[in-house]
């Protein structure tokens, strides 16, 4: 009988933190969200003028209404550069199955 390994949100979070730090990102992660505003994203990552907010979920985890509101508000942030409007803030909901996208974002390919 084959047993599938299910990665916990904590393990998933640590894997992202590890690769982000390896790739030179500054990382903020709230360790105890009970004293933080409801819904604020799990990770804040900064590197080379880029700011990433990431809400982390297991494959079946659900995004709460408070989380949706924070993600929507953060996603509206834009910066005008030389007459062009360019988003320098990126907002994601990441699950373990998104690992290829996560690596791409953290390597600066996206």
N, C-alpha and C positions, 0 to 999 in steps of 0.2 A: 504494500500500500504506500502510495506517494503522498507526503504531507507537504502542503504549500506553506512557505514562510510568509508571514504577514508582517511587514515593517510597521512598527508603531510610529505615531506622529513624533514622539520624542527622538527616536532613532533617525527618522527622516530629517528632522530639523538639524540634528547634529551633523549628519552627512553634508547638508547644504552649507552649514557654518564652516565645516572643515575645508570643503573645496573653495568656498568663497575666500577664506583667509589665505589659503594656498595661492590663489590667484590675485592677491593683493587688495581685496575689498576690506573696508572697515565694516564691522558687523555689530549691530545692536539687536539683542534678543531679550525680551522680557521673560525672566525665569518664573515669576509668580504673577500671573495676570489678575489675581483677585483684587489687587490694589491699583490696577490700571483702568483707564477708561474702557468700558465695554466695547468690544469689537475692534480695537486697534490691532493692526496686522502683527503677525508673529515676528517678522524680521524686517529690519531696515538695513540696507546695504548701500555703501557709498564708495565710488571709485571714479577717478578721472572725470569729474563733473557730472557723473550719472548717479541718480538716486533711485533705488529699487525698494518698493514695499512689497512684501510677499506674505500672503496668508497661506498657511500650510494645512493640508487636510490629508487624512487617509483616503483611500480610494472611495470609501463610502461616506466619508465625513461630509456634513452639510454646512454651508455658509449661513450664519445667522443673519437676521435683519440688521443688527448693529454692525456686523462685519461688512455687509453689503453697502451700508451707508458710508462707512469709513473708506472703503475701496472706491466707491463712486466719487466721493469728495476729493480724495487724493489723486484720482485719475484726471480730474479737471485742471490740475495745475499745469500751466504752460509757460514758456519763456519765449519772448520775442527776440530773435537774433537776426540782425541785418535785414529787417523787413520781412523775414520769414517767421512763421510760427512753428517752433520746434519743441516737441515734448522732451524734457530732460528728466521727467519723473515717469517711471514705469511701475505699473501695479499688476500683480499677478495673484492668482490662486493656483498653487502648485500642489500636485499629488505625486506619489512615487512614479506613476506611469508617465509623468511629464519630464523625467530625468534628461532625455536628450535636449529638450528645450531649455531646461535649467542650465545645463553645461554650456549651451550655446550663448545664453544671456550672460552668464558669468565670464565667459571667455571674450565677451565683447563682439560676438558675431551677429548679434541681433540688437 
